[in-house]
Amino acid sequence: MWMILVEGMTTSPKNSNSYAPHMRVKIALSVAKSERRLREKSMNQRVLCEGCLRPDTVCLCEGLPSQRIATDTHILVLQHPNEFKKKTISTVPLMPLVLEHITVRVGYRFEPNDLALVRDALSHGQVPLLLFPGPDALSLDTVDNEESFSETIRSPAFQQQLSSDSDVDQNSKRLLILIDGTWSQASRMARESPSLVECCQRVQFTAPGNSIYDAIRKEPEQHCLSTLECCARALVHLETDKVNANRASMHLEAALRSLVDQQQERRLVPVPRHAPATTKLYEKNRQRYQIEQELFPNANE
């Protein structure tokens, strides 16, 4: 039994037939809207997996390590706000489930002083690596000697300190920066963050690669990779402990493959994403009419 509150007056349905027709419609629509919201709220209260924090129906724990993997490289992901909204198909949320040393920042532009990891790297004489192609970018695919590569990316100030200060931390964690977004979004973020780009050493891949992610989200070019795949590939080249790096890469790609498989399975189910406008309108009017008849059974007498 509904109780109707109109302009501060509470009335029971049996005494409410004095309402004008347009008020009865308005009241019925309001009740129907409240019922729809309650149904939607109950449907959205899904149980989440404690391991991957995803609904049980799309759990990814099978591809995750028993505990997060610690690497010598700290990953900093600069994520475009539009990508942050695409949690269902974004690869970035999978990365903290595998890696221990990873930080995600969301925004359109970034300054070095606003990023604690960048400030810390520069204070230790490390030049942060920015995975972004360019004419001055070093190729990670040609890195075959860890010591010579480390020498290449150290700042001149740090080289001067090495001969005069024995307390300088020569083994501080390397910082790898990844920009997460479409190619146009990433390019714009780089253009609008000139100070950050300037204080980094760009790195890139020159050897071709095949993307798992391309099955559910087309890349602009065949050789393009998702942010997660770029991270997995870079770690294999940058990490001193190749066994640990390969293990991290394997789990990252396994988590991504699980995501891709689940998305492909969901696409096989012939359920339209949005109901046709005529169907939605018919259902809305039917529900409103049903509620109006229950609230005002004697309105037409």
GIVEN-V404795 format. One record per backbone hydrogen bond with DSSP energy under -1.0 kcal/mol. NH is the residue of the N-H (numbers start at 1). CO is the residue of the C=O. Records with the same first field share a line. If there is no record, write none. Layout:
NH=CO ; CO
This chain:
4=11
6=9
9=6
11=4
15=12
16=13
19=16
24=20
25=21
26=22
27=23
28=24
29=25
30=26
31=27
32=28
33=29
34=30
35=31
36=32
37=33
38=34
39=35
40=36
41=37
42=38
43=39
44=40
46=44
49=54
53=49
56=47
58=55
59=56
63=60
64=61
69=98
74=174
75=101
76=176
77=103
78=178
79=105
80=180
84=80
85=81
87=85
90=86
94=91
95=92
98=95
99=95
100=69
102=100
103=75
105=77
107=79
114=111
115=112
119=115
120=116
121=117
122=118
123=119
124=120
125=122
126=121
129=175
130=201
131=177
132=130 ; 203
137=134
138=202
140=204
143=140
149=145
150=146
151=147
152=148
153=149
155=125
159=155
160=156
161=157
162=158
164=161
165=161
170=168
174=72
176=74
177=129
178=76
180=78
186=182
187=183
188=184
189=185
190=186
191=187
192=188
193=190
197=193
198=194
199=195
200=197
201=128
203=130
204=138
215=212
216=213
217=213
224=221
230=226
231=227
232=228
233=229
234=230
235=231
236=232
237=233
238=234
239=235
242=240
245=241
246=242
247=243
248=244
249=245
250=246
251=247
252=248
253=249
254=250
255=251
256=252
257=253
258=254
259=255
260=256
261=257
262=258
263=259
264=260
265=261
266=262
267=263
271=269
280=276
281=277
282=278
283=279
284=280
285=281
286=282
287=283
288=284
289=285
290=286
291=287
292=288
293=289
294=290
295=291
296=292
299=296
301=298
